[in-house]
């Protein structure tokens, strides 16, 4: 019973993180380490700034209100 509850909570946690794109940084770090081992891995703050700048520069993203 307890392990089923833990699996359910883990699944919900994974789903929410994917829905909110919270795991994007971990995916980016894994990509950099795998495909570009000599490149520096940005910290979380720099990654979020690069991501926001890229989204704002893309006209397909639309107007960002906040």
C-alpha positions as CSV (number, residue, x, y, z in Angstrom):
1,X,0.0,0.0,0.0
2,X,2.7,2.4,1.0
3,X,4.8,1.7,-2.2
4,X,1.8,2.2,-4.4
5,X,1.2,5.6,-2.7
6,X,4.8,6.6,-3.2
7,X,4.6,5.6,-6.9
8,X,1.5,7.7,-7.3
9,X,3.0,10.7,-5.6
10,X,6.2,10.3,-7.7
11,X,4.1,10.1,-10.9
12,X,2.1,13.2,-10.0
13,X,5.4,15.0,-9.1
14,X,6.9,14.0,-12.5
15,X,3.8,15.1,-14.3
16,X,3.6,18.5,-12.7
17,X,7.3,19.1,-13.3
18,X,7.0,18.3,-16.9
19,X,3.8,20.3,-17.3
20,X,5.4,23.4,-15.8
21,X,8.7,22.7,-17.7
22,X,10.6,22.6,-14.4
23,X,12.8,19.8,-15.6
24,X,14.1,21.8,-18.6
25,X,17.3,22.8,-16.8
26,X,18.1,19.2,-15.9
27,X,17.6,18.2,-19.5
28,X,19.8,21.0,-20.7
29,X,22.6,20.1,-18.3
30,X,22.4,16.5,-19.4
31,X,22.5,17.6,-23.1
32,X,25.6,19.8,-22.5
33,X,27.5,17.2,-20.6
34,X,26.7,14.5,-23.1
35,X,27.1,16.4,-26.4
36,X,29.5,19.2,-25.5
37,X,31.7,17.9,-22.7
38,X,34.2,20.8,-23.0
39,X,31.5,23.5,-22.7
40,X,30.7,25.2,-19.4
41,X,27.4,24.3,-17.9
42,X,25.4,27.5,-17.1
43,X,23.9,27.8,-13.6
44,X,20.2,27.8,-13.2
45,X,19.8,31.5,-13.2
46,X,21.8,32.0,-16.4
47,X,19.9,29.2,-18.1
48,X,16.5,30.8,-17.2
49,X,17.8,34.2,-18.4
50,X,18.9,32.7,-21.8
51,X,15.6,30.8,-22.1
52,X,13.5,33.9,-21.4
53,X,15.6,36.0,-23.9
54,X,15.2,33.3,-26.5
55,X,11.4,33.2,-26.0
56,X,11.0,36.9,-26.2
57,X,13.1,37.2,-29.4
58,X,10.9,34.6,-31.1
59,X,8.0,36.2,-32.9
60,X,6.0,33.0,-32.8
61,X,5.9,33.1,-29.0
62,X,3.6,36.2,-29.0
63,X,3.5,39.1,-26.7
64,X,4.8,38.4,-23.1
65,X,2.6,40.3,-20.7
66,X,4.5,39.7,-17.4
